[in-house]
Amino acid sequence: MRNDALFRILFVLYCVEAGVFLVLAPWSPVWGRTLAQLPISATLQNLLLQPLVRGAVTGFGLVHLVWGIHDLQVLMPFRKRA
């Protein structure tokens, strides 16, 4: 296997893993508990708990998923059916 193909496979795995995490994590209870444990100001914690910010993180996760799917399609050659 060429290094280019191995790099693409690892990149697709990264994109899928990061995408799923970024889509699901902001809406789970773990998000709020983790923010409460971080040494940041209460104002920043409240900002990160806002639905708009959570939606932005989810959107960033969707971008990762689409990018990973795109690279997977490039990696896998499509066969023409006879």
N, C-alpha and C positions, 0 to 999 in steps of 0.2 A: 504494500500500500504506500502510495506516495505521501510525502509530508503534507502536501497541499490538501489531500483528501482527509488525512487525519486531523489537520487543523480545522477543516470545515465540520467534521463530525463533532469535535469537541466544542466548536462554536455553537452548533445547533443545540447540543445538550445544554450548554450554558444558557442560551436564549430561552429554551423551554423551561428550564428550572427557575431562572430568574423571573421569567414572565408569570409563571404560575404563582410563585411566591408574592410578587408585587401585585397581582390581581386579588389574591385571597387575603393576604396579611392585614391590609388596612381595615378590613371589615370584621376581623376576628377580635375576641376579647383580649388576646395576647398583645395586640397593638397598644391598647391603653395601659395595660400593666407594665409593658416595657418602657413606655414613655414616662410613667410615674417613677421608675427606678433610675432614669438617666439624670445626670446632674445638669439640667437645663432649667431655665426660668419657667414660672407658671404660665406666663404669657405665650412663650413658644410652645409649651405643652398644649395649651388650649387651641393654638393655631393648628397644630398637627392633628388635633382631634376633630377639626371641622370637616364636614362632608365634602367641601370643595377640594381641600388638600388631599383627602383620602381618594377622591375621584381622580385627581391628577396623578397620584401614585398608581392607581389602577390603570389609567390610560397609558402610563409609561410601561407598565407590565404588558399591556396589549400590544404596544409597539414591539417589545421584545418577542412576544409570541409570533407576530406576523413576520418579523425579520427571520426568526428561526425556521418557520414554515417555508418562507421564500428560499432560504439557503438549502433547506432539505430538498426542495423541488429542483434546485439547480444541481445538487449533488446526485440525485437519482435520475438517470436518463429515462425518458419516456419511450416506450415501444409503440410503434404503429401497428394497429391490428390489421391483418390482411382481409 
